[in-house]
Structures are given as C-alpha cells and as structure tokens.
Amino acid sequence: MPCRIRKERLSRSAKGFITLALIPVSGLFAQDLSGIWQGVVKNPDTQQELRTVLKIASSDGSPIKGNFYSIDQTYLVFPATMTVQGSTVKMNIPGIGAVYDAKLSADGNTMAGTVKGFSIPAPWTLKRVSAEEAWAIPKPPAPVRPMAADADPAFDVATVKLSQPDARGGGTRLQNDTFSVANVTLSDLVRLVYDVHSHQVIGLPAWASSQRYDITGKPDVEGQPSQDQWKIMVRKLLADRFQLTFHREQRELPVYSLSPAKGGVKISKNDTKSETSGVIFRGPGSVLLNNVTIDEFCRMLQNSALDRPVVNQTGLSGKYEFSLVWTPEGALSAVPNPNALAPGDRADTPPDIYTAAQQQLGLKIEATKLRIEVLVVDKVERPSEN
C-alpha cells in the first residue's frame, strides 16, 4: 500500500488486512467455538500470505466475543464479534473493516469461507488448534515517551542525499525519534508537509518533481514527535537545506467538492479510541480510516485517489471511523476482456470511487471550480551539502 506520512502504528504490510468482528450466536444448534483458531489468508492485492489468529475465551453470550490478530503485520489485538446459526458463521472485525462469512465443518473444528475487506473478497480458512500448536503472538514494543506538546522541534542532525537511480518503492517513516525519507521528490515533501495537492504548489522547477532524495534525521528535542511536530521539522529542513520560500494566494482551480449525498451521510463518529488511528491502505482501492476528520479524508482522496484538490463541503465536524472500497480507474483495463468476466465476478467488482463514496459513505464527489489557497514559490535551490 502506498506509504503515507503519519505516526506508524502498523507495519507497511499491515495495510493489506482488516479487522474482523465476530457476531452474536443464535439458533437452536449453537456451537462451542471457544479456543484458539488460526489460518493463512492471501492478500489478493499484494499476494502476501498473512498468518491470522482468533482467540475465543467463551461461546457464552450474544454476540460471541473474541480477539483477532494478524501476526505478520502487527502486535495489535482487534476485538471481534461473531454469530452462529446452525453451521453458518458470521464475523465482523470493525478495527480493520473486515466481514467474514463461513461454514463450520461437521466436527466443529474448521471454519471455511470468504472475507471481505480487501479490494476483492478472499478465501479464508480457520482451524481450531491446541495451545502447543498455536502461533506466537508478537510482543508490543517498549513504550516511547512522546515529545512535549508545546515543543517546537527542528532536526538536530539531518542527512540529505540523492536516491540511488535504481531505487524502487519509497516513502516516509517515523520510528521512535528517527525520521527517514526514501526515494521521495521535493514536490512530494512540500505536498505532504503542507497538506496540499500538487496543483496547489505553483512555481517549482522541473527537477523538484524528478530528482529523488533520501533524508534521515533526529529532532533536537527529546521524545517522539507528533504528526504535526514532524511536519514542522521537515518544513524547517526545506527552508534550510533547499532554501524554500513561498507566499500564499487564492486562485480558482479545478477541484472536487465533497458534500453529503441525497439521503444523508452513512458514516458514524468514532466514539471510542481505536488502536489503529489514521489512514490504513489495505490494497489498491481499499482503505480503512480510523479516528480521522473529514479534512483528513479529503487529503487522502487528493493524494492517493483523485487528480485534483478535494475541498470539504460536508459541514461535518469531529472524527469518524469507516472504510471505502472501490475499483481504481484503469484497473479493469488491465483485464484482457472485461466483458468475459462471469456474472458473479462482475457482481464482486467494486464500483468506481464516485459511486462507491455515495453508496458506502453517503458522500458525493463532484467536479467543479473553486477559489482555494495555493503556495507560490519565491525561491528554491538544490539541497546544500551534508
């Protein structure tokens, strides 16, 4: 999944899975599902095989409650809820936006079905195992002391160098008190730390979008910086090492507006703190958003899904938790003959992002022109020596 600058709570690969919620047990023949269940699911977007563990202390209660782990991605535990009716099992894991429909085997020790939450549904089988057979759950890292909220940090020491010509991938990473960037352009950095679309940055030279850099640095203040604090650090670095200066103007630009669709919005506020706060990409056209504002959702859309700035005209305040699954533009063109897809395959193909936003979120994405703020570059130079 594309890397995004944010406080890293999950490993990169974690973007490929989603949370499952176990649902209430009902029916005359409720099964005893207590114990440890485990199995491998293949992310259809990345082809990565992910080991998963589900622990159920007791089948009493409705819904049945359990804890889900994706142990190749993260140490985090995700509450899950489950319902059983006859041999039919339904699970829902809100923290990752996953829903599982399965059938129990005759001996009650295997669940086999399909999980929804990737860009397309994926087969997933769980088997009940003994404690001796169970895979180990990763241990959480030692807690890191956060930087003081009123700190105004800069990089104490930072290195800026050209990326290798054959470098692949890249992105931004914040781990403990070390910030690093790999294979990223100056244009990308400006866009990310000033929360703008590339169309809102006027006057950057051509090399700012073609020359790629690796940057590593540590703050001059103790503790792990917040997301806002590391952006402050990078802004200072751009001014110091790239001599970047600019001024702000209002200009009319082609944009997308985000507003409530007819029938009203379908997302709900996040009333409880999630362990996976932020934007989590689970694969192309599949994203989970936990504890995010609508402004943050707009930034995700303009940076990762749409070719214009996205303006929040919803009037919604507060933080929300929801997921969105769509078929990216051009995805079906990669299929040799899309019309040859079986009816069932076509039914499982998510709609485009405009339709998906209306159907799944109750939000309308509409092309228009608006006066918005832009950054006009006054001066910029290639970076100074380390």
Residue pairs with C-beta under 8 A, 6 or more apart in sequence:
1 12
1 15
1 16
1 46
1 280
1 281
1 282
1 283
2 171
2 281
2 304
3 12
3 170
3 171
3 172
3 173
4 171
4 172
4 278
4 279
4 281
4 300
4 303
4 304
5 171
5 172
5 174
5 192
5 193
5 227
5 230
5 231
6 174
6 227
6 278
6 279
7 174
7 224
7 226
7 227
7 278
8 173
8 174
8 175
9 74
9 76
9 275
9 276
9 277
9 278
10 73
10 74
10 76
10 276
10 280
11 73
11 74
13 46
13 48
13 50
13 72
13 73
14 70
14 73
14 74
14 280
15 280
15 281
15 282
15 283
16 43
16 45
16 46
16 48
16 50
16 73
16 118
16 282
16 283
17 41
17 43
17 50
17 52
17 70
17 73
17 96
17 98
17 117
17 118
17 282
18 93
18 95
18 96
18 97
18 98
18 115
18 117
18 118
18 282
18 288
18 323
19 68
19 78
19 80
19 93
19 94
19 95
19 96
19 97
19 98
19 117
19 276
19 288
20 54
20 68
20 78
20 80
20 91
20 92
20 93
20 96
20 98
20 99
20 100
20 115
20 117
21 79
21 80
21 81
21 82
21 91
21 92
21 93
21 94
21 98
21 99
22 54
22 56
22 63
22 64
22 65
22 66
22 68
22 80
22 81
22 82
22 83
22 91
22 92
22 93
23 63
23 64
23 81
23 82
23 83
23 90
23 91
23 92
24 61
24 62
24 63
24 64
24 81
24 82
24 83
25 31
25 33
25 59
25 61
25 62
25 63
25 64
25 82
25 83
25 84
26 62
26 83
26 84
26 85
27 84
27 85
27 86
28 86
29 86
30 59
30 84
31 59
31 84
31 87
31 104
31 108
32 59
32 108
33 56
33 59
33 64
33 82
33 84
33 89
33 108
34 56
34 57
34 58
34 59
35 55
35 56
35 128
35 129
36 53
36 54
36 55
36 128
36 129
36 130
36 131
36 134
37 53
37 54
37 55
37 56
37 111
37 126
37 127
37 128
37 129
38 51
38 52
38 53
38 54
38 126
38 127
38 129
38 134
38 135
39 51
39 52
39 124
39 125
39 126
39 127
40 49
40 50
40 51
40 52
41 49
41 50
41 52
41 115
41 122
41 123
41 124
42 48
42 49
42 50
42 122
42 123
43 49
43 50
43 118
43 122
43 282
43 283
44 118
44 119
44 120
44 122
44 283
45 118
45 119
45 282
45 283
45 284
45 286
46 283
48 72
49 72
50 70
50 72
50 73
51 70
51 71
51 72
51 135
52 68
52 69
52 70
52 71
52 124
52 126
53 68
53 69
53 71
53 134
53 135
53 137
54 66
54 67
54 68
54 69
54 80
54 126
55 66
55 67
55 69
56 64
56 65
56 66
56 82
57 65
57 66
58 64
62 83
63 81
63 82
63 83
64 81
64 82
64 83
64 84
65 79
65 80
65 81
65 82
66 79
66 80
66 81
66 82
67 77
67 78
67 79
67 80
68 77
68 78
68 79
68 80
68 93
68 96
69 76
69 77
69 78
69 137
70 78
70 96
71 135
71 136
71 137
71 138
74 138
75 137
75 138
75 139
75 140
75 141
76 95
76 140
76 275
76 276
77 137
77 275
78 93
78 94
78 95
78 96
78 275
78 276
79 93
79 94
79 95
80 91
80 92
80 93
81 91
81 92
82 89
82 90
82 91
82 92
83 89
83 90
84 90
84 104
87 103
87 104
88 101
88 102
88 103
88 104
89 100
89 101
89 102
89 103
89 104
89 111
89 113
90 99
90 100
90 101
90 102
91 98
91 99
91 100
91 102
92 98
92 99
92 100
93 99
93 100
94 321
95 274
95 275
95 276
95 290
96 117
96 276
96 280
96 282
96 288
97 117
97 282
97 288
97 322
97 323
98 115
98 116
98 117
99 115
99 116
99 117
100 111
100 113
100 114
100 115
100 116
100 124
101 113
101 114
101 116
102 111
102 112
102 113
102 114
102 124
102 126
103 111
103 112
103 113
104 110
104 111
105 111
105 112
108 128
109 127
109 128
110 125
110 126
110 127
110 128
111 125
111 126
111 127
112 123
112 124
112 125
112 126
113 123
113 124
113 125
114 121
114 122
114 123
114 124
115 121
115 122
115 123
115 124
117 282
117 286
117 288
117 323
117 325
118 282
118 283
118 286
119 282
119 283
119 284
119 285
119 286
119 325
119 327
119 350
120 348
120 349
120 350
121 348
144 176
144 177
144 223
144 224
145 222
145 223
145 224
146 223
146 224
146 226
147 153
147 219
147 221
147 222
147 223
147 224
147 225
147 226
147 229
148 221
148 223
149 226
151 221
151 223
151 225
151 229
152 232
153 219
153 220
153 221
153 225
153 229
153 230
153 232
153 233
154 219
154 220
154 232
154 233
154 236
154 237
155 179
155 217
155 218
155 219
155 220
155 233
155 236
155 237
156 217
156 218
156 219
156 220
157 217
157 218
158 215
158 216
158 217
158 218
158 237
158 241
158 386
159 214
159 215
159 216
159 217
159 386
160 213
160 214
160 215
160 237
160 241
160 383
160 384
160 386
161 213
161 214
161 215
161 386
162 211
162 212
162 213
162 214
163 170
163 182
163 183
163 184
163 212
163 213
163 214
167 182
167 183
167 212
168 183
169 182
169 183
170 181
170 182
170 183
170 184
170 212
171 181
171 182
171 183
171 184
172 179
172 180
172 181
172 182
172 184
172 192
173 179
173 180
173 181
173 182
174 224
174 225
174 230
176 224
177 218
177 219
177 222
177 223
177 224
177 225
178 216
178 217
178 218
179 215
179 216
179 217
179 218
179 219
179 225
179 230
179 233
179 234
180 214
180 215
180 216
180 217
181 189
181 213
181 214
181 215
181 216
182 214
183 212
183 213
183 214
184 212
184 213
184 215
185 208
185 209
185 210
185 211
185 212
185 213
186 204
186 207
186 208
186 209
186 211
186 213
186 238
186 242
186 244
186 380
187 198
187 201
187 204
187 208
187 209
189 234
189 238
190 196
190 201
190 204
190 208
190 238
190 244
190 375
191 197
191 198
191 201
191 303
192 231
192 234
192 303
193 231
193 234
193 235
193 238
194 201
194 235
194 375
195 299
196 309
196 373
196 374
196 375
197 302
197 303
197 308
197 309
197 310
198 209
199 253
199 254
199 308
199 309
200 253
200 309
200 372
200 373
200 374
200 375
201 374
201 375
201 377
202 249
202 251
202 374
202 375
202 376
202 377
203 246
203 376
203 377
203 378
204 377
204 380
205 380
207 382
208 380
211 382
213 383
215 237
217 233
217 237
219 225
219 229
219 230
219 233
225 233
238 244
239 245
240 384
241 383
241 384
242 380
242 381
242 382
242 383
243 379
243 380
243 381
243 384
244 377
244 379
244 380
245 377
245 378
245 379
245 380
246 375
246 376
246 377
246 378
247 375
247 376
247 378
248 373
248 374
248 375
248 376
249 373
249 374
249 376
250 371
250 372
250 373
250 374
251 371
251 372
251 374
252 369
252 370
252 371
252 372
253 308
253 309
253 369
253 370
253 371
253 372
253 374
254 308
254 367
254 368
254 369
255 308
255 309
255 310
255 311
255 367
255 368
255 369
255 370
255 372
256 301
256 302
256 306
256 308
256 309
256 310
256 311
256 365
256 366
256 367
256 368
257 310
257 311
257 313
257 365
257 366
257 368
257 370
258 294
258 297
258 298
258 301
258 310
258 311
258 312
258 313
258 314
258 357
258 363
258 364
258 365
259 313
259 314
259 363
259 364
259 366
260 314
260 315
260 362
260 363
260 364
261 357
261 358
261 362
261 363
261 364
262 364
263 362
264 362
265 314
265 316
265 361
265 362
265 363
266 360
266 361
266 362
267 320
267 321
267 322
267 361
267 362
267 363
268 320
268 321
268 322
269 318
269 319
269 320
269 321
270 290
270 291
270 319
270 320
270 321
273 291
274 290
274 291
274 321
276 288
276 290
277 290
277 291
277 292
278 289
278 290
278 291
278 292
279 287
279 288
279 289
279 292
279 296
279 300
280 287
280 288
280 289
280 290
281 287
281 304
282 288
284 328
284 331
285 325
285 326
285 327
285 328
285 331
285 350
285 353
286 323
286 324
286 325
286 326
287 300
287 304
287 323
287 324
287 325
288 323
289 296
289 297
289 300
289 320
289 321
289 322
289 323
289 324
290 321
291 319
291 320
291 321
292 319
292 320
292 321
293 317
293 318
293 319
293 320
294 312
294 314
294 316
294 320
295 312
297 320
298 310
298 311
298 312
299 310
301 310
301 353
301 365
302 308
302 309
302 310
305 326
305 328
305 353
306 353
306 365
308 367
309 372
310 365
311 370
311 372
314 363
322 360
322 361
323 360
324 353
324 356
324 357
324 360
324 361
325 350
325 356
325 360
326 350
326 351
326 352
326 353
326 355
326 356
326 357
327 349
327 350
327 351
327 352
328 353
329 352
329 353
332 338
332 349
335 341
341 349
350 356
351 359
353 365
354 365
357 363
357 364
357 365
358 364
